[in-house]
């Protein structure tokens, strides 16, 4: 769940948003539409924390995780493809790195042992044992063959990196998911897979999608957010509706 309270954003004298109050509820996929430059991507950046609003707050449900389709395709060049996807679930990734560091010690103290036991418990709760196979499955569905999973992300083509970033965003079924133009550089088969995947989202998940692909928005949206002249209006139903 994502709640916007009195959100206001402006660049210089140009006001994009003024006093926006919206609650994005669980179990819904919101298609975000509006003219070029209306502020669709800006809204997602404000929700993700990438952009500080001039006024107002963005709140998630207690303990909820937010995942974003990142646009920087070079950020993870030094990491293994599989690890890049696993980083999409930050608490799980941090747990894995801390466990590795503890088990790499020549000798563990009693305190280390207690900490390791605590981490193991949390690791299991987050489905850590299935994480690599789930990440690999996502990659394969998005057209990244198994032979590429152990390579560095920087060794992939830009088209392949786009798919890795999408797998990273989807990984671990985040409570809140922000997708900005997720169908860019995807072939029809992969777009159809993504439509099906989003069609089966958890009733506890909230998804916001910015896309110029009207067919895609029709296929996935349960609600539509229209951004027009600084006003943000919520409509029930998909783009055509």
N, C-alpha and C positions, 0 to 999 in steps of 0.2 A: 504494500500500500504506500502511496506517495501523496503527501498533502502539501499544497502550495498555499501559504498564508500571506496575503497582501503583497504579492511578488511584483516588483517594479524593476525594469531594466531599461537603461537608455545609454546611447553612445553620443556624447556631446549634447546637441539639442534634439537629436532624434530619439523620440520615445518609442520603444518597441512594445513594452508592457507597462500597464499601470494598474495597481491593485488587483492582481489576479488571485482569485480564491477558488481552487479546484481540489477535489479529492479523487485520485485515481485508485479505484478499488480492485481488490484481488479477483482473479478469475477472468479479467477482461484484457483484451488487446485493443489499444487505442491507436487508430491510424491518424497521424498528424498531417493536416493538409493546409495549404495557403500559398499565396503567390511567392515567387522568388524574392528573397530579401525580407519576407514577412517576419522571420525570426524563428522558424521551425527548429533548425539546428541549435540556435541560441538557447531555446527553451530546454533542450536536452542537455546542453552544456551547463546550464544553471542547476538543473536537477542533479547532475553527476558531481557537482562541486568544482568543475573545471572553470566555471565563471562565477564570480561573486556578484549577486544581484545588488542593485543600488538600494533596495529596500525589501523587507519581507524575509520569510524563511521557507526552507524546504525540509520536510520531515518524512522519515521512513517509519514504518511500524517498528516496535521494539525488537531489537536483535536481528532485524532483517538485513539481507545482503543485497547490494546493488551491483549489477554488472553492465558494462558498456561496450558497444562495438567501437573499438579504437580506430582512429584514422591514421595514426602514425605507423607506417608500415616498416620503419627501420628500427624502431625502439627495441625489438627483441632479436635483432640480427645475431647477437652473440650467444643466444640460447638455443638448445636443442628444440626442434619443432614440438615434440611431445611435452617438454617442460613449459613451453610458451602457453600451450593450452591449459596445463595444470595450474598455471599462475592465475587463470581466470577465477579460481576459487581461492582467494587470498588466505583465509584462515587455514585451509588445508595445506597450501603451499608452505606457509610459515611453519606449520606443525612438522611437515616433512623435513624442512631444512634444519630445524632445531633438533629433531630426532637424529638426523644424520650426524650433526656436530657432536651430540652426546655420545653416540656409538663409536665415533671416530677417536674418542679419547683413549689413551693407553690404559688408564685406570679410572674407574668411576667412583665418586664418593657416594656416601649414603644419600646425600641430598640429590645427586645426579640420578641415582636409581629411582628415588621417589618421583622426581620430575619426569623421568622416562616412562614410568608406569602411568602417570597422569596423561602424558602425551599419547601413549598407546591407546588409552581409553577413548580420548577425544578423536584420535585418528580413526578408530573403528566406528564411532558414532557418525563421522562424516563420510562413511563408506570409502575410507582410504584404500582398503585392499582392492577395491574394484576400480579405483580412479584411473590407472594407466590404461586398462582395457576399455573403459568408457570413453576416455579421451581419444584413443586410437579408433574406436568405432565412429565417433563424431567426425574425425578427420577423413575417414574412408567415405562416409556418406557425403561429405563435402568435396570429394574428388581428389583428396590427397592420399596417394597410394602408400601402402605400408613401408615400402622401401625408402620413403622420404622422412619417416617419423624420427629417425635417429640423426638426421642431418641438422646442421645449424639453420635457423630460419633465414639467415642472410644468404644462404646458398639457393634459396627458392626464387622463382620468378615473382614479379609483382602480383600477377593474377593468383598464384598459389598462396602468397602471403595474405591476400584479402580473405581467402578461405580459412587460413589458420586463425586470423583475427576473429572471424565469425565463430569458429569452433571454440575459441577462448571465451568469447562472450556467452555462448550457450552452455558451456561446461558447468556441471554441478547444479543445474536447475536453480539459478538465482531467484530470490523472492521478487526482485524488481529488475527488469531488463530493458535497456535503452538501445534501440537499433536505428542508426542513421544511414539510410540508403543501403540496406543489407543485400539487395539483389544486384548491386553494381558488380560487373565482371563475372556474374554467374551464368552458366548455361541453363537452358530451359529445364533440363532434368533436375539440376540442383535446386533451382527455384521451386520446382514442384515438391521436392523433398522438404525444403524449408517450410513451405505452406503446410504440408502434412504435419511436420514437427510442431509448428506453432499452433496448429489446430488441436493438438493434444496437450496443451499447456495445463499445468496443475491448477486446481481451483484456488491455491494459495499464491499463485504468481500474478504479477502485474507487468504488462508489456506495453511500451510506447514505441511506435514505428513511424519514422519519417520516410516517405518514399514517393517518387514521381511515377511509380508503376501502379497505375490504377487497378489493373487486374489483380495484382498481388494484394493491394489493400482490400479489395473486394473479397478476396479469398480468406484473409486472416482477421480482419477487423471485426470487433463486436461493438465498438463505439468509435465515433469520429470527432477529432478535435480540429476545429476550424480557426485558423489564426488570420485575422483580417483587420487592418487599420488599428492595431494595438488591442483589439478585443479578442479574447479567447473563448470560443463557444463550444460546448459539448453537445453532440447529437447522438442519440441511440441509433445503432445500426452501422452498416458499412458505408463505403463511399457512394455507391449507386443509390442506396436507400436514402 
